[in-house]
Each structure stands twice: as structure tokens, then as C-alpha cells.
Amino acid sequence: MPAKKPAAKPAPKKPAPAKKAAAKPAPAKKAAPAKKPAAKPAAKPAAKKPAPKKAAPSANASYHLSKREDGKWQLFITGSDKVIKTFATKAEGEAYAKEKAENTGRAVLAHNSKGANKGKIAKK
């Protein structure tokens, strides 16, 4: 059997050379202007909630024809505050509403203007 060699001892470390005090500092680089982070909008208090917006009229909404206080007839879509058109007579309004309803596949609902059923939808 061969004889085992003793493990080699590591060489002693040399101390690091001392830095010279008179060394010139590296030239300073011009720093680019720092970019400001985008400002975050202020958080709204949770207690106040905005009023919910009305949804757009659905595709199956109807045309309503009703009489205004000034005596004119107005045509609008269910769920909308926007008046589509005004008319001097109910007959003019019904004719226009029927034409619009045929083009869009909607129904026409005419409200009564007199009597006990004033403001209610007229049955035909």
C-alpha cells in the first residue's frame, strides 16, 4: 500500500497594501436630472358615493308618446330622459313613432291625455 501524503497547508495570506491618502479622486460625473414619479390622485372618501348613472336604453325598450304641460306631444324611449321629437298633435306623433318602431323593432306606447286614465298607457 502506498503511503498517504499529508494534506498540503495553505499558503499564508499577504496583508492588503495600504491605500495612499494622496490619491486623486475620480472626476465627478454629471448626474442626469431625477425624474419625478407620477403624482397619484388623492383618494376619495369612501363615505360619499356618486349617484349611479342611468343605463342606456336597452334594445327592447319601447317608444313612449305622452302629452307635455304645454300641450305638445313628446316621443321618448323607455328609461331615457331625452325627448326624441315633439309634435303638435297625437296623430302626428303616432305616425312618426310607428315608422321608428318598424325600423328598430320596438313597440309604441301612447299615453292618455284626458279623463281618469290621464298619463296611463292607452289600450287599443
The 8 nearest C-alpha neighbors of each residue, nearest first, counted from 0:
[[1, 2, 3, 4, 5, 6, 7, 8],
 [0, 2, 3, 4, 5, 6, 7, 8],
 [1, 3, 0, 4, 5, 6, 7, 8],
 [4, 2, 1, 5, 6, 0, 7, 8],
 [3, 5, 6, 2, 7, 1, 8, 0],
 [4, 6, 7, 3, 8, 2, 9, 1],
 [7, 5, 8, 4, 3, 9, 10, 2],
 [6, 8, 5, 9, 4, 10, 3, 11],
 [9, 7, 6, 10, 11, 5, 4, 12],
 [10, 8, 11, 7, 12, 6, 13, 5],
 [9, 11, 8, 12, 7, 13, 6, 14],
 [10, 12, 9, 13, 8, 14, 7, 15],
 [13, 11, 10, 14, 9, 15, 8, 16],
 [12, 14, 15, 11, 16, 10, 17, 9],
 [13, 15, 16, 12, 17, 11, 18, 10],
 [16, 14, 17, 13, 18, 12, 19, 11],
 [15, 17, 14, 18, 13, 19, 12, 20],
 [16, 18, 15, 19, 14, 20, 22, 21],
 [19, 17, 20, 16, 22, 21, 15, 23],
 [18, 20, 21, 22, 17, 16, 23, 24],
 [21, 19, 22, 18, 23, 17, 24, 16],
 [20, 22, 19, 23, 18, 24, 17, 25],
 [23, 21, 20, 19, 24, 18, 25, 17],
 [24, 22, 21, 25, 20, 26, 19, 27],
 [23, 25, 26, 22, 27, 21, 20, 19],
 [24, 26, 27, 23, 28, 22, 29, 21],
 [25, 27, 24, 28, 23, 29, 22, 30],
 [28, 26, 25, 29, 24, 30, 23, 31],
 [29, 27, 30, 26, 25, 31, 24, 32],
 [28, 30, 31, 27, 32, 26, 33, 25],
 [29, 31, 28, 32, 33, 27, 34, 26],
 [30, 32, 33, 29, 34, 28, 35, 27],
 [33, 31, 30, 34, 29, 35, 28, 36],
 [32, 34, 31, 35, 30, 36, 29, 37],
 [35, 33, 32, 36, 31, 37, 30, 38],
 [34, 36, 33, 37, 38, 32, 39, 31],
 [35, 37, 38, 34, 39, 33, 40, 32],
 [38, 36, 39, 35, 34, 40, 41, 33],
 [39, 37, 36, 40, 35, 41, 34, 42],
 [38, 40, 37, 41, 42, 36, 35, 43],
 [41, 39, 42, 38, 43, 37, 36, 44],
 [40, 42, 39, 43, 38, 44, 45, 37],
 [41, 43, 40, 44, 39, 45, 47, 46],
 [44, 42, 45, 41, 47, 46, 40, 48],
 [43, 45, 46, 47, 42, 48, 41, 49],
 [44, 46, 47, 43, 48, 42, 49, 41],
 [45, 47, 44, 48, 43, 49, 42, 50],
 [48, 46, 45, 44, 49, 43, 50, 42],
 [47, 49, 46, 50, 45, 44, 51, 43],
 [50, 48, 51, 47, 52, 46, 45, 43],
 [49, 51, 52, 48, 53, 47, 54, 46],
 [52, 50, 49, 53, 48, 54, 47, 55],
 [53, 51, 54, 50, 49, 55, 79, 78],
 [54, 52, 55, 51, 78, 79, 56, 50],
 [53, 55, 52, 56, 78, 57, 79, 51],
 [54, 56, 57, 53, 79, 78, 52, 58],
 [57, 55, 78, 60, 54, 79, 77, 58],
 [56, 58, 60, 59, 55, 54, 78, 77],
 [57, 59, 60, 56, 105, 103, 61, 104],
 [58, 60, 57, 105, 61, 104, 56, 106],
 [61, 59, 57, 77, 58, 56, 76, 105],
 [60, 62, 106, 105, 77, 76, 107, 63],
 [61, 63, 76, 107, 75, 108, 106, 77],
 [64, 62, 108, 75, 74, 109, 76, 107],
 [63, 65, 74, 109, 73, 110, 108, 72],
 [66, 64, 110, 73, 72, 109, 63, 67],
 [65, 67, 72, 71, 112, 73, 70, 68],
 [66, 68, 69, 70, 71, 72, 65, 73],
 [67, 69, 70, 66, 71, 72, 65, 112],
 [68, 70, 67, 71, 66, 72, 87, 73],
 [71, 69, 68, 67, 66, 72, 87, 88],
 [72, 70, 87, 67, 86, 69, 66, 85],
 [73, 71, 66, 86, 85, 65, 67, 89],
 [72, 74, 85, 65, 64, 84, 66, 86],
 [73, 75, 64, 84, 83, 63, 82, 85],
 [74, 76, 82, 83, 63, 62, 81, 73],
 [77, 75, 62, 79, 61, 63, 78, 60],
 [76, 78, 60, 61, 79, 62, 56, 63],
 [79, 77, 56, 76, 80, 55, 60, 53],
 [80, 78, 81, 76, 77, 56, 75, 55],
 [81, 79, 82, 78, 75, 76, 77, 83],
 [80, 82, 79, 83, 75, 76, 74, 84],
 [83, 81, 75, 84, 74, 73, 80, 85],
 [84, 82, 75, 74, 81, 85, 73, 76],
 [83, 85, 74, 82, 73, 86, 75, 92],
 [86, 84, 73, 72, 74, 71, 87, 83],
 [87, 85, 72, 88, 92, 71, 91, 73],
 [86, 88, 71, 72, 85, 89, 91, 70],
 [89, 87, 90, 91, 86, 72, 92, 71],
 [88, 90, 92, 91, 93, 72, 87, 86],
 [89, 91, 93, 92, 88, 94, 95, 86],
 [92, 90, 94, 88, 89, 93, 86, 95],
 [91, 93, 89, 95, 90, 94, 86, 96],
 [92, 94, 96, 90, 95, 91, 97, 89],
 [93, 95, 91, 97, 92, 96, 90, 98],
 [94, 96, 98, 92, 93, 97, 91, 99],
 [95, 97, 93, 99, 98, 94, 92, 100],
 [98, 96, 100, 94, 99, 95, 93, 101],
 [97, 99, 95, 101, 96, 100, 94, 102],
 [100, 98, 96, 102, 97, 101, 103, 95],
 [101, 99, 105, 97, 103, 104, 102, 98],
 [100, 102, 98, 104, 99, 103, 97, 105],
 [103, 101, 99, 100, 104, 98, 105, 97],
 [102, 104, 100, 101, 105, 99, 58, 98],
 [103, 105, 101, 100, 102, 106, 59, 99],
 [106, 104, 100, 61, 103, 59, 60, 107],
 [107, 105, 61, 100, 62, 108, 104, 60],
 [106, 108, 62, 61, 63, 96, 109, 97],
 [107, 109, 63, 62, 64, 120, 110, 106],
 [110, 108, 64, 120, 63, 121, 65, 107],
 [109, 111, 120, 65, 119, 118, 121, 64],
 [112, 110, 117, 118, 121, 119, 113, 120],
 [111, 113, 117, 118, 66, 110, 114, 65],
 [114, 112, 117, 111, 116, 115, 118, 110],
 [115, 113, 116, 117, 112, 111, 118, 119],
 [114, 116, 117, 113, 118, 119, 111, 112],
 [117, 115, 119, 114, 118, 111, 113, 112],
 [116, 118, 113, 111, 112, 114, 119, 115],
 [117, 119, 111, 110, 112, 116, 120, 65],
 [120, 118, 110, 116, 117, 111, 121, 112],
 [119, 121, 110, 109, 111, 108, 122, 118],
 [122, 120, 110, 111, 109, 119, 123, 108],
 [123, 121, 120, 109, 108, 110, 111, 119],
 [122, 121, 109, 120, 108, 110, 111, 107]]
